[in-house]
């Protein structure tokens, strides 16, 4: 069902486009143009592209997206007597800028492109064609030299698009573009990346090789559903939708575009090579153009979806996307290596936590708060980010302590843990409440150190030394190691000034985390032993083996069969009972939690553990039957 506090996707798109339009308007110069990064002057190229995008009446764009007519006046001021245009005064006129600007003028006011103007354009094309009807040379010159002699696929695509908007078909250009597609030739002398090339191709090409372009774009889509950067993501989305691809290929990309901007401004990205001399390459960019491309992608996508309210499944998916993007935003000033490590860690978290329990706990807690409490969405998102960073940071430290990770990932762990501590200190001012949060963080580190010191085997020539085994006592250490998982809900209780409820929530999570870790250890105890680690289940099996044999060293390969027999004969019942007991105590606490109007999201954490405990008992019975049958058969033989 739809929650009234969550806007529909179309509402989000329109809000983002509004912010982007205002940013673009703020970038327009007094002469009406938009500045190119390489010249630091107004550029007909970028101004023409921006005017074309924002004046296109796709999906009934409101008039808000109309730019001041100063942009059109700027373009007109840069025309030659033959109605051709150039990038800068240092270059001759070219067909790329000419096609882009004439299309912008025609879209914004068709009466500007009179028959006389069109005649000039056609004459220019004829004088620069390589064969009748195209393709065409880039540079408009009466005499050519090798340096100014080239045929570019993007330039010719922009010519084809300009003429198509004027209802002039160019079959020879379509054939040229199709031939390039069939040969996989997505290379341009000026536009340096294939995604940029395909973006311009998709706007002009109408032939039968559209699926080839779709496949090429999808082959470059990253696991998170985006492309290399927001500009490439926007270009890829626009191209896919123009080419007829299913819009669901773009769902994650759109979610990223909606969250990766700051007041309508996305990170800067170059679009083409402005000049090149040896190894010195100067790229050209324009931040207003990046925002225009993002508006274009968002509105094309909006036209493919309905405006039904988002259901909660969709909301949670977007929440996870928002959380991960917020994590990346906090690393925007970090080194490229650290940013790459964070991306890998977020991917690992998604694989380890496919249901999104870690980032979603704060969302569910806020969503189900009793109406008498109010918590801003941004605060809940901040706590979700804290939980995510906590999992990453402490998981890396744990792996380093166990020798499973390289120390090269330690800077990422320290940065993540720093973000957790900062969130705690900045969000909670009351000493009593802050001391609880800081105690939880301290216990995580303490238990990690204890595990490394007490739960790792000392290997001798005679096998494992088990003379001294760790004491798990009441299993509280199992909860303390993972209690950071509960920090989000606990801190939400503090922010609602419900200290008693926070204590109840902490205790609920203690029982849940003990049950969950016992369940994990019951499945992993033998594998952990093989890696030299004594977990909460294997410790009692080893203690029974030591008492039975009277030995303090053990060769695992020799003892394994006996250890498994002990597990199935004795310990599976004990562990299953402990899990069910912890779940029962957690359920009792749920009855006292009143800060939320329903506790199903917490109860849902217990159900799989209860089922697993019962399944383990069932497996115990079938395994015992198998072992008995095996033993009987062995006696007969």
ZAMARGU-4260 file (C-alpha; in steps of 0.2 Angstrom, whole numbers, plus 5000, padded with zeros to 4 digits):
<rodrens>
0) 5000/5000/5000 | 5005/5018/4998 | 5011/5028/5012 | 5007/5046/5011 | 5024/5052/5017
5) 5032/5045/5001 | 5029/5055/4985 | 5026/5045/4969 | 5040/5042/4957 | 5033/5055/4945
10) 5032/5068/4959 | 5051/5064/4963 | 5055/5066/4945 | 5046/5083/4943 | 5054/5089/4959
15) 5072/5084/4954 | 5069/5092/4936 | 5063/5108/4944 | 5079/5109/4955 | 5089/5105/4939
20) 5081/5119/4929 | 5084/5132/4942 | 5102/5127/4942 | 5104/5128/4923 | 5095/5145/4924
25) 5108/5151/4937 | 5122/5146/4925 | 5116/5156/4910 | 5127/5170/4906 | 5122/5188/4903
30) 5125/5186/4884 | 5112/5171/4885 | 5125/5157/4882 | 5132/5144/4893 | 5151/5142/4897
35) 5162/5129/4891 | 5175/5123/4903 | 5190/5123/4890 | 5187/5141/4884 | 5178/5149/4899
40) 5167/5158/4887 | 5149/5156/4881 | 5148/5141/4869 | 5136/5139/4854 | 5139/5121/4856
45) 5132/5119/4873 | 5119/5132/4872 | 5112/5124/4857 | 5111/5107/4865 | 5104/5114/4881
50) 5090/5124/4871 | 5086/5108/4861 | 5084/5098/4877 | 5074/5110/4887 | 5063/5116/4873
55) 5058/5098/4867 | 5040/5096/4872 | 5042/5078/4878 | 5030/5072/4890 | 5021/5089/4890
60) 5035/5097/4899 | 5028/5113/4908 | 5033/5130/4902 | 5044/5131/4917 | 5058/5122/4907
65) 5058/5136/4894 | 5074/5145/4895 | 5074/5164/4893 | 5075/5169/4875 | 5092/5177/4878
70) 5099/5159/4873 | 5091/5160/4856 | 5097/5178/4854 | 5115/5172/4859 | 5115/5159/4845
75) 5108/5171/4832 | 5122/5183/4836 | 5135/5169/4832 | 5129/5165/4814 | 5140/5168/4799
80) 5132/5176/4783 | 5129/5158/4777 | 5121/5153/4793 | 5135/5141/4798 | 5143/5141/4816
85) 5160/5137/4824 | 5165/5131/4841 | 5178/5145/4844 | 5186/5159/4834 | 5202/5148/4833
90) 5192/5135/4822 | 5184/5135/4805 | 5165/5133/4804 | 5159/5115/4806 | 5144/5105/4802
95) 5142/5098/4820 | 5140/5115/4828 | 5129/5121/4813 | 5117/5106/4814 | 5116/5107/4833
100) 5112/5126/4833 | 5100/5126/4818 | 5090/5112/4826 | 5090/5122/4843 | 5083/5137/4833
105) 5070/5127/4824 | 5064/5119/4840 | 5063/5135/4849 | 5055/5145/4835 | 5052/5136/4818
110) 5049/5153/4810 | 5068/5157/4812 | 5073/5143/4800 | 5066/5151/4784 | 5068/5144/4767
115) 5082/5155/4764 | 5091/5148/4780 | 5087/5130/4774 | 5094/5134/4757 | 5111/5140/4765
120) 5112/5124/4775 | 5108/5113/4760 | 5121/5122/4750 | 5134/5119/4764 | 5130/5101/4765
125) 5132/5098/4746 | 5149/5107/4746 | 5155/5095/4760 | 5147/5079/4755 | 5158/5064/4751
130) 5144/5055/4741 | 5128/5063/4736 | 5116/5063/4752 | 5131/5060/4764 | 5141/5056/4774
135) 5148/5074/4776 | 5165/5081/4781 | 5165/5089/4798 | 5174/5105/4794 | 5167/5118/4782
140) 5181/5123/4771 | 5184/5127/4752 | 5201/5118/4752 | 5205/5103/4763 | 5221/5098/4771
145) 5224/5081/4780 | 5222/5090/4797 | 5204/5096/4793 | 5199/5080/4783 | 5188/5068/4793
150) 5171/5060/4793 | 5163/5058/4810 | 5149/5047/4815 | 5142/5059/4828 | 5143/5074/4817
155) 5134/5065/4804 | 5121/5059/4817 | 5118/5077/4822 | 5116/5082/4804 | 5103/5068/4802
160) 5093/5073/4817 | 5093/5091/4813 | 5086/5087/4796 | 5074/5074/4802 | 5066/5087/4814
165) 5063/5097/4798 | 5054/5082/4790 | 5069/5079/4778 | 5074/5061/4776 | 5092/5056/4773
170) 5092/5038/4768 | 5111/5039/4764 | 5115/5045/4781 | 5104/5031/4789 | 5114/5018/4778
175) 5131/5026/4784 | 5126/5025/4802 | 5119/5008/4801 | 5135/5002/4793 | 5145/5009/4807
180) 5133/5000/4820 | 5135/4983/4811 | 5154/4985/4811 | 5154/4990/4829 | 5162/5007/4825
185) 5157/5018/4839 | 5172/5029/4838 | 5173/5047/4835 | 5188/5059/4834 | 5180/5071/4845
190) 5167/5062/4857 | 5179/5051/4867 | 5167/5037/4874 | 5156/5025/4866 | 5141/5029/4877
195) 5142/5047/4871 | 5143/5041/4853 | 5128/5030/4855 | 5118/5043/4864 | 5119/5054/4849
200) 5116/5040/4837 | 5100/5034/4846 | 5093/5051/4843 | 5095/5050/4824 | 5095/5032/4819
205) 5079/5024/4814 | 5085/5008/4806 | 5084/4990/4810 | 5100/4989/4821 | 5093/4997/4836
210) 5094/4981/4846 | 5113/4981/4843 | 5114/4998/4851 | 5103/4992/4866 | 5114/4977/4868
215) 5130/4987/4868 | 5123/4999/4881 | 5117/4985/4892 | 5134/4977/4891 | 5142/4992/4899
220) 5129/4994/4913 | 5137/4991/4930 | 5130/4979/4944 | 5122/4994/4952 | 5112/4997/4937
225) 5121/5013/4932 | 5135/5018/4920 | 5152/5026/4924 | 5145/5043/4930 | 5129/5053/4931
230) 5131/5060/4913 | 5134/5043/4905 | 5120/5036/4916 | 5108/5049/4909 | 5114/5047/4891
235) 5112/5028/4892 | 5095/5030/4899 | 5089/5042/4886 | 5097/5031/4872 | 5089/5015/4878
240) 5072/5023/4879 | 5073/5031/4862 | 5079/5014/4855 | 5064/5005/4862 | 5072/4996/4877
245) 5061/4990/4891 | 5061/5005/4904 | 5064/4993/4918 | 5082/4991/4913 | 5083/5009/4919
250) 5075/5008/4936 | 5091/5008/4946 | 5099/5021/4935 | 5084/5033/4938 | 5084/5030/4956
255) 5103/5035/4956 | 5100/5051/4946 | 5086/5056/4959 | 5098/5055/4973 | 5116/5059/4966
260) 5113/5077/4963 | 5115/5092/4975 | 5101/5105/4971 | 5099/5100/4953 | 5118/5099/4950
265) 5126/5082/4946 | 5145/5079/4946 | 5154/5087/4931 | 5159/5076/4917 | 5168/5080/4900
270) 5159/5076/4884 | 5172/5079/4870 | 5190/5082/4867 | 5193/5101/4864 | 5211/5100/4859
275) 5225/5087/4858 | 5244/5090/4856 | 5254/5075/4859 | 5250/5068/4876 | 5242/5084/4881
280) 5223/5082/4880 | 5210/5095/4885 | 5193/5090/4888 | 5177/5100/4887 | 5163/5100/4899
285) 5148/5111/4905 | 5139/5108/4921 | 5123/5115/4915 | 5123/5103/4900 | 5125/5088/4912
290) 5110/5094/4922 | 5100/5096/4905 | 5105/5078/4900 | 5098/5072/4917 | 5082/5081/4915
295) 5080/5073/4898 | 5083/5056/4904 | 5071/5058/4919 | 5057/5065/4908 | 5059/5051/4895
300) 5058/5038/4909 | 5043/5047/4916 | 5034/5045/4900 | 5036/5026/4901 | 5028/5024/4919
305) 5011/5027/4926 | 5008/5037/4942 | 5002/5024/4953 | 5008/5026/4971 | 5023/5016/4975
310) 5020/5001/4986 | 5031/4997/5001 | 5042/4985/4992 | 5047/4998/4979 | 5049/5011/4993
315) 5061/4999/5002 | 5071/4996/4986 | 5072/5015/4984 | 5077/5017/5002 | 5092/5005/5000
320) 5097/5014/4985 | 5096/5031/4994 | 5106/5024/5008 | 5120/5017/4998 | 5121/5033/4988
325) 5121/5043/5004 | 5136/5032/5009 | 5145/5036/4992 | 5141/5055/4994 | 5150/5055/5011
330) 5165/5048/5002 | 5165/5060/4988 | 5181/5069/4994 | 5190/5052/4997 | 5203/5045/4987
335) 5198/5035/4971 | 5205/5019/4979 | 5194/5022/4995 | 5179/5025/4984 | 5182/5009/4974
340) 5184/5000/4991 | 5167/5007/4997 | 5158/5001/4981 | 5165/4984/4983 | 5160/4984/5001
345) 5142/4989/4997 | 5141/4975/4984 | 5147/4963/4997 | 5134/4969/5009 | 5120/4967/4996
350) 5126/4949/4993 | 5127/4945/5012 | 5111/4954/5016 | 5099/4952/5001 | 5084/4957/5011
355) 5092/4974/5016 | 5090/4971/5034 | 5104/4982/5039 | 5099/4998/5030 | 5081/4995/5032
360) 5079/4993/5051 | 5079/5012/5053 | 5067/5014/5039 | 5055/5002/5046 | 5057/5009/5063
365) 5052/5027/5057 | 5038/5020/5046 | 5029/5011/5060 | 5032/5025/5073 | 5016/5029/5083
370) 5008/5045/5076 | 5012/5054/5092 | 5031/5054/5087 | 5039/5063/5072 | 5056/5059/5065
375) 5062/5068/5049 | 5066/5056/5035 | 5083/5063/5033 | 5087/5058/5051 | 5081/5040/5048
380) 5092/5039/5032 | 5107/5046/5042 | 5104/5031/5054 | 5103/5019/5040 | 5119/5025/5033
385) 5127/5023/5050 | 5121/5005/5051 | 5128/5002/5034 | 5145/5010/5038 | 5145/5000/5055
390) 5143/4984/5046 | 5157/4988/5033 | 5169/4994/5046 | 5167/4981/5059 | 5166/4967/5046
395) 5183/4972/5039 | 5191/4974/5056 | 5185/4956/5060 | 5191/4949/5044 | 5208/4958/5047
400) 5209/4950/5064 | 5205/4933/5057 | 5218/4935/5044 | 5205/4935/5030 | 5207/4952/5024
405) 5222/4963/5019 | 5227/4978/5029 | 5225/4988/5013 | 5206/4989/5018 | 5210/4995/5035
410) 5208/5014/5030 | 5191/5010/5024 | 5186/5002/5040 | 5193/5016/5050 | 5184/5029/5040
415) 5167/5019/5041 | 5169/5017/5060 | 5173/5036/5061 | 5157/5040/5052 | 5147/5029/5065
420) 5155/5037/5080 | 5152/5055/5072 | 5134/5051/5069 | 5131/5045/5087 | 5140/5060/5095
425) 5131/5072/5083 | 5114/5065/5085 | 5113/5062/5104 | 5117/5075/5117 | 5110/5068/5133
430) 5125/5059/5143 | 5114/5044/5148 | 5109/5040/5131 | 5125/5044/5123 | 5134/5032/5135
435) 5123/5018/5130 | 5127/5020/5111 | 5146/5022/5115 | 5145/5007/5126 | 5138/4997/5112
440) 5152/5002/5100 | 5165/4998/5114 | 5158/4981/5116 | 5159/4977/5098 | 5178/4981/5098
445) 5180/4972/5114 | 5172/4956/5109 | 5182/4956/5092 | 5198/4957/5102 | 5192/4943/5114
450) 5187/4931/5100 | 5205/4934/5092 | 5213/4930/5108 | 5203/4916/5115 | 5194/4907/5101
455) 5208/4904/5089 | 5217/4887/5090 | 5235/4886/5094 | 5242/4873/5081 | 5255/4861/5087
460) 5264/4846/5079 | 5251/4835/5087 | 5236/4845/5081 | 5225/4858/5089 | 5229/4862/5107
465) 5212/4862/5116 | 5218/4862/5134 | 5210/4879/5137 | 5193/4882/5128 | 5184/4899/5128
470) 5170/4902/5139 | 5154/4909/5130 | 5144/4909/5147 | 5127/4916/5144 | 5131/4920/5126
475) 5130/4939/5128 | 5146/4941/5118 | 5136/4934/5103 | 5124/4949/5105 | 5137/4962/5109
480) 5148/4958/5094 | 5133/4962/5082 | 5123/4975/5093 | 5128/4989/5082 | 5115/4982/5071
485) 5102/4989/5083 | 5109/5006/5085 | 5097/5014/5072 | 5081/5009/5081 | 5089/5012/5098
490) 5094/5030/5093 | 5077/5033/5085 | 5069/5029/5103 | 5082/5041/5111 | 5077/5055/5098
495) 5059/5052/5102 | 5064/5054/5121 | 5058/5036/5125 | 5073/5029/5135 | 5063/5014/5142
500) 5058/5009/5125 | 5076/5010/5119 | 5081/4998/5133 | 5067/4986/5128 | 5073/4987/5110
505) 5091/4984/5115 | 5085/4968/5125 | 5075/4962/5110 | 5090/4963/5099 | 5101/4955/5111
510) 5090/4939/5111 | 5087/4940/5092 | 5106/4942/5089 | 5110/4927/5101 | 5097/4916/5092
515) 5104/4921/5075 | 5122/4918/5079 | 5118/4901/5087 | 5109/4897/5072 | 5124/4902/5061
520) 5136/4893/5072 | 5126/4877/5072 | 5128/4877/5053 | 5146/4883/5052 | 5154/4874/5067
525) 5164/4861/5057 | 5169/4873/5044 | 5175/4885/5057 | 5185/4872/5066 | 5193/4868/5049
530) 5199/4886/5049 | 5205/4885/5067 | 5191/4895/5075 | 5180/4888/5090 | 5163/4895/5089
535) 5149/4895/5102 | 5143/4877/5096 | 5159/4868/5093 | 5166/4874/5110 | 5154/4862/5119
540) 5157/4848/5107 | 5176/4849/5109 | 5173/4850/5128 | 5163/4833/5128 | 5177/4826/5116
545) 5191/4831/5128 | 5181/4824/5143 | 5178/4808/5134 | 5195/4805/5127 | 5205/4813/5141
550) 5216/4822/5128 | 5221/4840/5126 | 5226/4840/5108 | 5216/4834/5093 | 5219/4830/5075
555) 5203/4836/5067 | 5204/4823/5053 | 5204/4809/5065 | 5191/4816/5077 | 5179/4823/5064
560) 5167/4808/5064 | 5166/4807/5083 | 5163/4826/5084 | 5149/4825/5071 | 5141/4811/5081
565) 5142/4821/5097 | 5133/4836/5087 | 5119/4825/5081 | 5117/4815/5097 | 5118/4828/5110
570) 5121/4846/5104 | 5108/4849/5091 | 5094/4847/5103 | 5103/4859/5115 | 5106/4872/5102
575) 5089/4871/5095 | 5081/4873/5112 | 5092/4888/5116 | 5087/4896/5099 | 5069/4894/5103
580) 5071/4900/5121 | 5080/4916/5115 | 5066/4919/5102 | 5053/4916/5115 | 5061/4929/5127
585) 5062/4941/5112 | 5043/4939/5108 | 5039/4943/5126 | 5048/4959/5125 | 5039/4964/5109
590) 5023/4964/5119 | 5030/4979/5129 | 5036/4989/5114 | 5024/5003/5111 | 5034/5016/5102
595) 5029/5008/5086 | 5011/5004/5081 | 5015/4987/5074 | 5030/4976/5077 | 5029/4964/5063
600) 5045/4970/5055 | 5054/4965/5072 | 5044/4949/5073 | 5049/4944/5055 | 5067/4943/5061
605) 5062/4929/5073 | 5052/4918/5062 | 5066/4911/5051 | 5076/4907/5066 | 5062/4897/5074
610) 5059/4888/5058 | 5077/4884/5057 | 5078/4877/5074 | 5063/4865/5071 | 5071/4860/5054
615) 5087/4856/5063 | 5078/4844/5075 | 5070/4836/5060 | 5087/4834/5052 | 5093/4827/5068
620) 5080/4813/5067 | 5083/4809/5049 | 5102/4809/5052 | 5101/4798/5067 | 5090/4786/5056
625) 5103/4786/5043 | 5118/4783/5055 | 5109/4769/5063 | 5105/4761/5046 | 5123/4763/5041
630) 5129/4755/5057 | 5118/4740/5055 | 5123/4737/5037 | 5141/4738/5043 | 5139/4725/5056
635) 5131/4713/5044 | 5145/4714/5032
</rodrens>
